[in-house]
Amino acid sequence: MLSHLVDEAAKKIQNVPFLVNIVSKRVRQLTAGHRPMIEVTPKMGFADIALQEIIEGKLNYELKPVVEEQE
């Protein structure tokens, strides 16, 4: 995974745990055979692809507010 991609993606999604979840879910999709939404090079790993998709705005995501249960 290229560190500059992580830095650029973190500018798009400032919530680091959420960024990690988005990348890991997309990596699972790519591993399962989903097609990349960007042009890839042979040296790019699945995490690099997911990060680049975030940077280019190709992935849609929604951060839902946490709802606390009341007793």
Biopython code that builds the backbone (N, CA, C, O; Angstrom):
import numpy as np
from Bio.PDB.StructureBuilder import StructureBuilder

atoms = [
    (1, "MET", "N", (0.851, -1.162, 0.000)),
    (1, "MET", "CA", (0.000, 0.000, 0.000)),
    (1, "MET", "C", (0.903, 1.233, 0.000)),
    (1, "MET", "O", (1.857, 1.326, 0.771)),
    (2, "LEU", "N", (0.581, 2.159, -0.870)),
    (2, "LEU", "CA", (1.390, 3.363, -1.003)),
    (2, "LEU", "C", (0.931, 4.422, -0.011)),
    (2, "LEU", "O", (-0.255, 4.744, 0.061)),
    (3, "SER", "N", (1.881, 4.966, 0.758)),
    (3, "SER", "CA", (1.527, 5.902, 1.831)),
    (3, "SER", "C", (0.920, 7.199, 1.307)),
    (3, "SER", "O", (0.073, 7.795, 1.972)),
    (4, "HIS", "N", (1.341, 7.642, 0.127)),
    (4, "HIS", "CA", (0.748, 8.883, -0.396)),
    (4, "HIS", "C", (-0.727, 8.691, -0.734)),
    (4, "HIS", "O", (-1.505, 9.642, -0.663)),
    (5, "LEU", "N", (-1.116, 7.475, -1.098)),
    (5, "LEU", "CA", (-2.534, 7.200, -1.349)),
    (5, "LEU", "C", (-3.334, 7.274, -0.055)),
    (5, "LEU", "O", (-4.452, 7.788, -0.036)),
    (6, "VAL", "N", (-2.757, 6.760, 1.020)),
    (6, "VAL", "CA", (-3.422, 6.821, 2.324)),
    (6, "VAL", "C", (-3.610, 8.277, 2.736)),
    (6, "VAL", "O", (-4.685, 8.659, 3.200)),
    (7, "ASP", "N", (-2.576, 9.086, 2.568)),
    (7, "ASP", "CA", (-2.655, 10.505, 2.930)),
    (7, "ASP", "C", (-3.731, 11.226, 2.121)),
    (7, "ASP", "O", (-4.505, 12.009, 2.671)),
    (8, "GLU", "N", (-3.777, 10.960, 0.821)),
    (8, "GLU", "CA", (-4.770, 11.617, -0.040)),
    (8, "GLU", "C", (-6.188, 11.153, 0.295)),
    (8, "GLU", "O", (-7.113, 11.965, 0.322)),
    (9, "ALA", "N", (-6.366, 9.862, 0.548)),
    (9, "ALA", "CA", (-7.692, 9.340, 0.894)),
    (9, "ALA", "C", (-8.148, 9.885, 2.240)),
    (9, "ALA", "O", (-9.339, 10.121, 2.444)),
    (10, "ALA", "N", (-7.206, 10.086, 3.161)),
    (10, "ALA", "CA", (-7.544, 10.632, 4.481)),
    (10, "ALA", "C", (-8.018, 12.077, 4.383)),
    (10, "ALA", "O", (-8.704, 12.563, 5.282)),
    (11, "LYS", "N", (-7.663, 12.762, 3.314)),
    (11, "LYS", "CA", (-8.184, 14.114, 3.097)),
    (11, "LYS", "C", (-9.656, 14.062, 2.689)),
    (11, "LYS", "O", (-10.414, 14.992, 2.964)),
    (12, "LYS", "N", (-10.057, 12.974, 2.035)),
    (12, "LYS", "CA", (-11.452, 12.799, 1.606)),
    (12, "LYS", "C", (-12.320, 12.283, 2.745)),
    (12, "LYS", "O", (-13.455, 12.724, 2.923)),
    (13, "ILE", "N", (-11.769, 11.334, 3.522)),
    (13, "ILE", "CA", (-12.493, 10.741, 4.653)),
    (13, "ILE", "C", (-11.619, 10.939, 5.883)),
    (13, "ILE", "O", (-10.662, 10.195, 6.097)),
    (14, "GLN", "N", (-11.947, 11.942, 6.689)),
    (14, "GLN", "CA", (-11.106, 12.285, 7.837)),
    (14, "GLN", "C", (-11.249, 11.299, 8.994)),
    (14, "GLN", "O", (-10.351, 11.202, 9.830)),
    (15, "ASN", "N", (-12.341, 10.577, 9.058)),
    (15, "ASN", "CA", (-12.584, 9.604, 10.116)),
    (15, "ASN", "C", (-11.784, 8.339, 9.780)),
    (15, "ASN", "O", (-12.206, 7.537, 8.947)),
    (16, "VAL", "N", (-10.634, 8.166, 10.430)),
    (16, "VAL", "CA", (-9.712, 7.079, 10.079)),
    (16, "VAL", "C", (-10.337, 5.690, 10.240)),
    (16, "VAL", "O", (-10.188, 4.869, 9.335)),
    (17, "PRO", "N", (-11.034, 5.383, 11.350)),
    (17, "PRO", "CA", (-11.656, 4.059, 11.436)),
    (17, "PRO", "C", (-12.660, 3.810, 10.305)),
    (17, "PRO", "O", (-12.764, 2.691, 9.803)),
    (18, "PHE", "N", (-13.390, 4.841, 9.911)),
    (18, "PHE", "CA", (-14.340, 4.704, 8.810)),
    (18, "PHE", "C", (-13.600, 4.460, 7.497)),
    (18, "PHE", "O", (-14.026, 3.636, 6.688)),
    (19, "LEU", "N", (-12.500, 5.171, 7.283)),
    (19, "LEU", "CA", (-11.683, 4.973, 6.086)),
    (19, "LEU", "C", (-11.178, 3.536, 6.014)),
    (19, "LEU", "O", (-11.226, 2.908, 4.957)),
    (20, "VAL", "N", (-10.700, 3.025, 7.129)),
    (20, "VAL", "CA", (-10.205, 1.641, 7.178)),
    (20, "VAL", "C", (-11.324, 0.665, 6.828)),
    (20, "VAL", "O", (-11.105, -0.290, 6.082)),
    (21, "ASN", "N", (-12.521, 0.898, 7.362)),
    (21, "ASN", "CA", (-13.652, 0.017, 7.068)),
    (21, "ASN", "C", (-14.039, 0.064, 5.596)),
    (21, "ASN", "O", (-14.316, -0.973, 4.993)),
    (22, "ILE", "N", (-14.059, 1.251, 5.021)),
    (22, "ILE", "CA", (-14.405, 1.394, 3.602)),
    (22, "ILE", "C", (-13.385, 0.668, 2.725)),
    (22, "ILE", "O", (-13.753, -0.063, 1.806)),
    (23, "VAL", "N", (-12.105, 0.878, 3.020)),
    (23, "VAL", "CA", (-11.052, 0.235, 2.225)),
    (23, "VAL", "C", (-11.127, -1.280, 2.368)),
    (23, "VAL", "O", (-11.028, -1.994, 1.370)),
    (24, "SER", "N", (-11.299, -1.784, 3.584)),
    (24, "SER", "CA", (-11.321, -3.239, 3.775)),
    (24, "SER", "C", (-12.537, -3.870, 3.100)),
    (24, "SER", "O", (-12.437, -4.963, 2.542)),
    (25, "LYS", "N", (-13.682, -3.192, 3.146)),
    (25, "LYS", "CA", (-14.865, -3.732, 2.471)),
    (25, "LYS", "C", (-14.645, -3.766, 0.960)),
    (25, "LYS", "O", (-15.010, -4.738, 0.299)),
    (26, "ARG", "N", (-14.052, -2.713, 0.420)),
    (26, "ARG", "CA", (-13.796, -2.669, -1.023)),
    (26, "ARG", "C", (-12.758, -3.704, -1.427)),
    (26, "ARG", "O", (-12.872, -4.301, -2.498)),
    (27, "VAL", "N", (-11.750, -3.930, -0.594)),
    (27, "VAL", "CA", (-10.751, -4.964, -0.875)),
    (27, "VAL", "C", (-11.426, -6.333, -0.936)),
    (27, "VAL", "O", (-11.116, -7.140, -1.813)),
    (28, "ARG", "N", (-12.343, -6.595, -0.013)),
    (28, "ARG", "CA", (-13.083, -7.869, -0.050)),
    (28, "ARG", "C", (-13.870, -8.000, -1.351)),
    (28, "ARG", "O", (-13.914, -9.078, -1.943)),
    (29, "GLN", "N", (-14.492, -6.911, -1.799)),
    (29, "GLN", "CA", (-15.245, -6.946, -3.053)),
    (29, "GLN", "C", (-14.321, -7.229, -4.234)),
    (29, "GLN", "O", (-14.645, -8.049, -5.093)),
    (30, "LEU", "N", (-13.181, -6.561, -4.281)),
    (30, "LEU", "CA", (-12.232, -6.778, -5.374)),
    (30, "LEU", "C", (-11.698, -8.204, -5.355)),
    (30, "LEU", "O", (-11.532, -8.823, -6.406)),
    (31, "THR", "N", (-11.430, -8.721, -4.171)),
    (31, "THR", "CA", (-10.948, -10.098, -4.036)),
    (31, "THR", "C", (-11.989, -11.091, -4.538)),
    (31, "THR", "O", (-11.648, -12.136, -5.091)),
    (32, "ALA", "N", (-13.257, -10.757, -4.340)),
    (32, "ALA", "CA", (-14.353, -11.635, -4.763)),
    (32, "ALA", "C", (-14.629, -11.535, -6.263)),
    (32, "ALA", "O", (-15.471, -12.264, -6.788)),
    (33, "GLY", "N", (-13.925, -10.635, -6.955)),
    (33, "GLY", "CA", (-14.070, -10.564, -8.400)),
    (33, "GLY", "C", (-14.739, -9.315, -8.944)),
    (33, "GLY", "O", (-14.920, -9.199, -10.156)),
    (34, "HIS", "N", (-15.111, -8.379, -8.083)),
    (34, "HIS", "CA", (-15.692, -7.123, -8.576)),
    (34, "HIS", "C", (-14.638, -6.363, -9.375)),
    (34, "HIS", "O", (-13.446, -6.422, -9.075)),
    (35, "ARG", "N", (-15.096, -5.659, -10.383)),
    (35, "ARG", "CA", (-14.166, -4.918, -11.248)),
    (35, "ARG", "C", (-13.763, -3.587, -10.619)),
    (35, "ARG", "O", (-14.582, -2.933, -9.973)),
    (36, "PRO", "N", (-12.516, -3.187, -10.801)),
    (36, "PRO", "CA", (-12.090, -1.864, -10.341)),
    (36, "PRO", "C", (-12.821, -0.766, -11.118)),
    (36, "PRO", "O", (-13.169, -0.944, -12.285)),
    (37, "MET", "N", (-13.047, 0.359, -10.458)),
    (37, "MET", "CA", (-13.725, 1.492, -11.086)),
    (37, "MET", "C", (-12.733, 2.528, -11.619)),
    (37, "MET", "O", (-13.121, 3.630, -12.005)),
    (38, "ILE", "N", (-11.458, 2.162, -11.634)),
    (38, "ILE", "CA", (-10.399, 3.034, -12.144)),
    (38, "ILE", "C", (-9.498, 2.207, -13.046)),
    (38, "ILE", "O", (-9.586, 0.980, -13.066)),
    (39, "GLU", "N", (-8.635, 2.880, -13.789)),
    (39, "GLU", "CA", (-7.612, 2.159, -14.545)),
    (39, "GLU", "C", (-6.536, 1.711, -13.571)),
    (39, "GLU", "O", (-6.067, 2.497, -12.748)),
    (40, "VAL", "N", (-6.149, 0.452, -13.665)),
    (40, "VAL", "CA", (-5.151, -0.077, -12.734)),
    (40, "VAL", "C", (-3.870, -0.428, -13.479)),
    (40, "VAL", "O", (-3.870, -0.696, -14.680)),
    (41, "THR", "N", (-2.784, -0.415, -12.722)),
    (41, "THR", "CA", (-1.498, -0.848, -13.252)),
    (41, "THR", "C", (-1.178, -2.201, -12.622)),
    (41, "THR", "O", (-1.725, -2.534, -11.571)),
    (42, "PRO", "N", (-0.311, -2.976, -13.240)),
    (42, "PRO", "CA", (0.000, -4.301, -12.698)),
    (42, "PRO", "C", (0.557, -4.281, -11.276)),
    (42, "PRO", "O", (0.409, -5.265, -10.550)),
    (43, "LYS", "N", (1.187, -3.194, -10.866)),
    (43, "LYS", "CA", (1.798, -3.143, -9.536)),
    (43, "LYS", "C", (0.819, -2.748, -8.435)),
    (43, "LYS", "O", (1.169, -2.803, -7.256)),
    (44, "MET", "N", (-0.388, -2.356, -8.792)),
    (44, "MET", "CA", (-1.358, -1.912, -7.785)),
    (44, "MET", "C", (-1.979, -3.110, -7.078)),
    (44, "MET", "O", (-2.442, -4.054, -7.718)),
    (45, "GLY", "N", (-1.982, -3.057, -5.754)),
    (45, "GLY", "CA", (-2.676, -4.065, -4.972)),
    (45, "GLY", "C", (-4.125, -3.644, -4.778)),
    (45, "GLY", "O", (-4.513, -2.541, -5.162)),
    (46, "PHE", "N", (-4.922, -4.521, -4.186)),
    (46, "PHE", "CA", (-6.335, -4.217, -3.983)),
    (46, "PHE", "C", (-6.533, -3.002, -3.080)),
    (46, "PHE", "O", (-7.437, -2.201, -3.317)),
    (47, "ALA", "N", (-5.705, -2.854, -2.054)),
    (47, "ALA", "CA", (-5.833, -1.696, -1.162)),
    (47, "ALA", "C", (-5.495, -0.407, -1.909)),
    (47, "ALA", "O", (-6.145, 0.618, -1.702)),
    (48, "ASP", "N", (-4.482, -0.454, -2.777)),
    (48, "ASP", "CA", (-4.136, 0.720, -3.583)),
    (48, "ASP", "C", (-5.294, 1.110, -4.497)),
    (48, "ASP", "O", (-5.593, 2.292, -4.664)),
    (49, "ILE", "N", (-5.934, 0.115, -5.079)),
    (49, "ILE", "CA", (-7.077, 0.374, -5.958)),
    (49, "ILE", "C", (-8.204, 1.022, -5.164)),
    (49, "ILE", "O", (-8.781, 2.016, -5.603)),
    (50, "ALA", "N", (-8.518, 0.464, -4.002)),
    (50, "ALA", "CA", (-9.595, 1.009, -3.171)),
    (50, "ALA", "C", (-9.298, 2.448, -2.763)),
    (50, "ALA", "O", (-10.184, 3.301, -2.814)),
    (51, "LEU", "N", (-8.075, 2.719, -2.363)),
    (51, "LEU", "CA", (-7.696, 4.079, -1.972)),
    (51, "LEU", "C", (-7.794, 5.044, -3.150)),
    (51, "LEU", "O", (-8.279, 6.165, -2.997)),
    (52, "GLN", "N", (-7.339, 4.615, -4.314)),
    (52, "GLN", "CA", (-7.410, 5.478, -5.498)),
    (52, "GLN", "C", (-8.865, 5.734, -5.888)),
    (52, "GLN", "O", (-9.202, 6.833, -6.328)),
    (53, "GLU", "N", (-9.721, 4.740, -5.732)),
    (53, "GLU", "CA", (-11.147, 4.933, -6.013)),
    (53, "GLU", "C", (-11.744, 5.982, -5.076)),
    (53, "GLU", "O", (-12.576, 6.787, -5.495)),
    (54, "ILE", "N", (-11.326, 5.975, -3.827)),
    (54, "ILE", "CA", (-11.791, 6.986, -2.870)),
    (54, "ILE", "C", (-11.285, 8.363, -3.287)),
    (54, "ILE", "O", (-12.048, 9.329, -3.298)),
    (55, "ILE", "N", (-10.020, 8.455, -3.624)),
    (55, "ILE", "CA", (-9.413, 9.730, -4.019)),
    (55, "ILE", "C", (-10.128, 10.321, -5.234)),
    (55, "ILE", "O", (-10.368, 11.526, -5.297)),
    (56, "GLU", "N", (-10.465, 9.464, -6.194)),
    (56, "GLU", "CA", (-11.110, 9.930, -7.423)),
    (56, "GLU", "C", (-12.623, 10.100, -7.265)),
    (56, "GLU", "O", (-13.303, 10.505, -8.208)),
    (57, "GLY", "N", (-13.147, 9.794, -6.084)),
    (57, "GLY", "CA", (-14.579, 9.968, -5.851)),
    (57, "GLY", "C", (-15.443, 8.916, -6.522)),
    (57, "GLY", "O", (-16.612, 9.173, -6.811)),
    (58, "LYS", "N", (-14.894, 7.747, -6.773)),
    (58, "LYS", "CA", (-15.633, 6.678, -7.450)),
    (58, "LYS", "C", (-16.477, 5.844, -6.494)),
    (58, "LYS", "O", (-17.440, 5.205, -6.919)),
    (59, "LEU", "N", (-16.127, 5.841, -5.207)),
    (59, "LEU", "CA", (-16.871, 5.054, -4.220)),
    (59, "LEU", "C", (-17.911, 5.932, -3.545)),
    (59, "LEU", "O", (-17.621, 7.055, -3.133)),
    (60, "ASN", "N", (-19.120, 5.409, -3.438)),
    (60, "ASN", "CA", (-20.165, 6.091, -2.681)),
    (60, "ASN", "C", (-20.211, 5.492, -1.288)),
    (60, "ASN", "O", (-20.149, 4.274, -1.124)),
    (61, "TYR", "N", (-20.318, 6.343, -0.298)),
    (61, "TYR", "CA", (-20.391, 5.882, 1.086)),
    (61, "TYR", "C", (-21.218, 6.867, 1.877)),
    (61, "TYR", "O", (-21.393, 8.018, 1.476)),
    (62, "GLU", "N", (-21.724, 6.407, 3.001)),
    (62, "GLU", "CA", (-22.541, 7.264, 3.854)),
    (62, "GLU", "C", (-22.189, 6.989, 5.301)),
    (62, "GLU", "O", (-22.209, 5.843, 5.752)),
    (63, "LEU", "N", (-21.870, 8.036, 6.016)),
    (63, "LEU", "CA", (-21.565, 7.925, 7.439)),
    (63, "LEU", "C", (-22.839, 8.254, 8.201)),
    (63, "LEU", "O", (-23.264, 9.408, 8.265)),
    (64, "LYS", "N", (-23.437, 7.223, 8.773)),
    (64, "LYS", "CA", (-24.687, 7.420, 9.500)),
    (64, "LYS", "C", (-24.389, 7.794, 10.946)),
    (64, "LYS", "O", (-23.426, 7.302, 11.533)),
    (65, "PRO", "N", (-25.219, 8.667, 11.523)),
    (65, "PRO", "CA", (-24.995, 9.048, 12.922)),
    (65, "PRO", "C", (-25.241, 7.868, 13.857)),
    (65, "PRO", "O", (-26.089, 7.014, 13.602)),
    (66, "VAL", "N", (-24.487, 7.846, 14.929)),
    (66, "VAL", "CA", (-24.633, 6.790, 15.923)),
    (66, "VAL", "C", (-25.857, 7.100, 16.772)),
    (66, "VAL", "O", (-25.990, 8.201, 17.308)),
    (67, "VAL", "N", (-26.744, 6.126, 16.890)),
    (67, "VAL", "CA", (-27.945, 6.293, 17.701)),
    (67, "VAL", "C", (-27.755, 5.480, 18.970)),
    (67, "VAL", "O", (-27.607, 4.259, 18.927)),
    (68, "GLU", "N", (-27.762, 6.173, 20.092)),
    (68, "GLU", "CA", (-27.575, 5.487, 21.367)),
    (68, "GLU", "C", (-28.912, 4.940, 21.851)),
    (68, "GLU", "O", (-29.947, 5.598, 21.742)),
    (69, "GLU", "N", (-28.870, 3.734, 22.384)),
    (69, "GLU", "CA", (-30.081, 3.126, 22.934)),
    (69, "GLU", "C", (-30.395, 3.750, 24.278)),
    (69, "GLU", "O", (-29.502, 4.005, 25.086)),
    (70, "GLN", "N", (-31.670, 3.989, 24.503)),
    (70, "GLN", "CA", (-32.087, 4.533, 25.788)),
    (70, "GLN", "C", (-32.612, 3.410, 26.657)),
    (70, "GLN", "O", (-33.250, 2.473, 26.178)),
    (71, "GLU", "N", (-32.332, 3.523, 27.937)),
    (71, "GLU", "CA", (-32.756, 2.468, 28.865)),
    (71, "GLU", "C", (-34.167, 2.685, 29.325)),
    (71, "GLU", "O", (-34.689, 1.893, 30.110)),
]
sb = StructureBuilder()
sb.init_structure("model")
sb.init_model(0)
sb.init_chain("A")
sb.init_seg("    ")
for serial, (resi, resn, name, xyz) in enumerate(atoms, 1):
    if name == "N":
        sb.init_residue(resn, " ", resi, " ")
    sb.init_atom(name, np.array(xyz, "f"), 0.0, 1.0, " ", f" {name:<3s}", serial, name[0])
structure = sb.get_structure()
